């Protein structure tokens, strides 16, 4: 088994493009993949589109037909009922969205075949898509298709989502499956899309406790966010006993990101990535598929977040500085898009983000305590019953 992390990336990733000025832009692949290469990433796999048979393991046939229709006639969106303004149809949308699924599925297949231990698909993580509808920039749910593949192979799947937005699509698809344990640590749906993922949302009949939601208050900073991640993820992993780990590691909770109200630094994202690597090696013999998901500060945050995931997978120390050559290459483009200066450090310095209010911290702690206690009690009872 190759211990070098596999990075799934290729021309197909650039095809998933809602156009300017949509925030979910393929421009992120330029500086993001370039930084990975600068730091030593060498193992790459270009994605190819998933087949309809693969998509149909999660998505409904009528929805695939609709996406194909709108790939040729995107102007028909409103009259066809495809009216999600955040996810506007575009020409060749089906092929592009199937390419995202194909990339995550290829990564999963390499992990399942024991060809690699860790695989990272930066362009994956479309966690808001449902079987019959798009949402939140997500047309098809690549994560759910890959998790379904792992389940069919007999695995117990731990899915951890630390994107700022609730992982509603993945959670819903596996709501009734007790062998898929989902954890979503996100900004509360009271203040952020998609408006779901509350503490009492815990899984369907026969799968109670299989969904863990930690909705954090707007204004949450590193300490409170890390407390939730570090208390919940290892404890639930211990109780559930996964055989494979799948993660969504959006960096849209960073304090520079325009699409959430969390206030995190790359230091927090780094510690979360290292914790997830530890969970994989403690529970799943290292089997770990990570996706990049959300992140809308394309030059200052996304590349560093992806780099920190890859460095955790590669078990390498974090260099103190971003490479000067990398900063030079992307400085002018970053300036054109109003995202300067490019950070000289991979890890944001201490004090960059304020400590956060005691009220927010206390509220988050209470939410975490209740959700974790309830989940662990249910999982213990399930284990007792066999």
PyMOL commands that set and color helices and strands:
alter all, ss='L'
color gray80, all
select helices_A, chain A and resi 11-15+28-39+52-55+61-72+74-80+93-112+142-152+168-173+222-240+266-283+302-314+324-336+358-385
alter helices_A, ss='H'
color red, helices_A
select strands_A, chain A and resi 6-8+44-45+118-121+157-161+180-187+211-216+244-248+288-291
alter strands_A, ss='S'
color yellow, strands_A
deselect
rebuild
show_as cartoon
